Amino acid sequence: MIAFLRRQHPIKTADNVAADSGVPAGTVQKWLDRGSAPSVVHFARLVSAYGPDFLATAFTSPPAWLDQARRDERAATLKAEIAAREAMLARL
């Protein structure tokens, strides 16, 4: 979980995670320092903010449905990026 959050926000990790999730930055910093773990409510906020890719960090071997959700999310992201670039190209 910590590695995932640091990859998402290499700079000011706690502040950025707090902005994304609504969890106080001090609480996030305690997780990053390994002083505590997220409560169920905070974990749910992280899943809501970061999606299936984050949820998969909770599993040693994620279930098939979660792998499919991760692939679906990545495909949707790529399709949105393609559409944005095609729109930029059309404006040239």
C-alpha positions as CSV (number, residue, x, y, z in Angstrom):
1,M,0.0,0.0,0.0
2,I,2.8,2.4,0.9
3,A,4.6,1.8,-2.3
4,F,1.5,2.3,-4.3
5,L,0.8,5.7,-2.6
6,R,4.4,6.8,-3.0
7,R,4.3,5.9,-6.8
8,Q,1.1,7.9,-7.2
9,H,2.5,10.9,-5.3
10,P,6.4,10.8,-5.1
11,I,6.4,14.3,-3.7
12,K,4.3,15.4,-0.6
13,T,2.7,11.9,-0.5
14,A,0.7,12.5,2.6
15,D,-0.7,15.8,1.5
16,N,-1.7,14.5,-1.9
17,V,-3.2,11.3,-0.6
18,A,-5.2,13.4,1.9
19,A,-6.4,15.6,-0.9
20,D,-7.5,12.6,-3.0
21,S,-9.1,10.6,-0.2
22,G,-10.3,13.0,2.5
23,V,-8.2,11.3,5.1
24,P,-6.2,13.7,7.2
25,A,-2.6,14.2,6.1
26,G,-1.3,13.4,9.6
27,T,-3.1,10.0,9.6
28,V,-1.6,9.2,6.1
29,Q,1.8,10.2,7.3
30,K,1.5,7.7,10.2
31,W,0.8,4.9,7.6
32,L,3.8,6.0,5.6
33,D,6.0,5.9,8.7
34,R,4.5,2.5,9.5
35,G,3.2,3.7,12.8
36,S,-0.3,2.5,12.1
37,A,-2.5,1.0,9.4
38,P,-5.7,2.4,7.8
39,S,-9.0,1.7,9.5
40,V,-11.7,0.0,7.4
41,V,-13.3,3.4,6.7
42,H,-10.0,5.0,5.6
43,F,-9.2,1.9,3.5
44,A,-12.6,2.3,1.8
45,R,-11.8,5.9,1.1
46,L,-8.5,4.9,-0.5
47,V,-10.2,2.3,-2.6
48,S,-12.7,4.9,-3.7
49,A,-10.0,7.4,-4.6
50,Y,-7.5,5.0,-6.3
51,G,-9.8,2.1,-7.6
52,P,-9.1,-1.5,-8.2
53,D,-5.3,-1.0,-8.7
54,F,-5.1,0.1,-5.1
55,L,-7.4,-2.6,-3.8
56,A,-5.1,-5.2,-5.4
57,T,-2.3,-4.1,-3.0
58,A,-4.3,-5.8,-0.2
59,F,-4.0,-9.2,-1.8
60,T,-0.9,-11.5,-2.2
61,S,-2.7,-12.9,-5.2
62,P,-5.6,-10.8,-6.4
63,P,-8.8,-12.6,-7.4
64,A,-9.7,-12.9,-11.1
65,W,-12.5,-10.4,-10.8
66,L,-10.1,-7.8,-9.4
67,D,-7.5,-8.4,-12.2
68,Q,-10.3,-7.9,-14.7
69,A,-11.4,-4.7,-13.0
70,R,-7.8,-3.5,-13.2
71,R,-7.6,-4.3,-16.9
72,D,-10.9,-2.6,-17.6
73,E,-9.9,0.5,-15.7
74,R,-6.6,0.7,-17.6
75,A,-8.4,0.2,-21.0
76,A,-10.8,3.0,-20.2
77,T,-7.8,5.3,-19.3
78,L,-6.0,4.5,-22.5
79,K,-9.2,5.0,-24.6
80,A,-9.7,8.4,-22.9
81,E,-6.0,9.3,-23.6
82,I,-6.5,8.3,-27.3
83,A,-9.6,10.3,-27.6
84,A,-7.9,13.4,-26.1
85,R,-5.0,13.1,-28.5
86,E,-7.3,12.6,-31.5
87,A,-9.1,15.8,-30.5
88,M,-5.8,17.6,-30.3
89,L,-4.8,16.3,-33.7
90,A,-8.1,17.4,-35.2
91,R,-7.5,20.9,-33.9
92,L,-4.1,21.2,-35.8
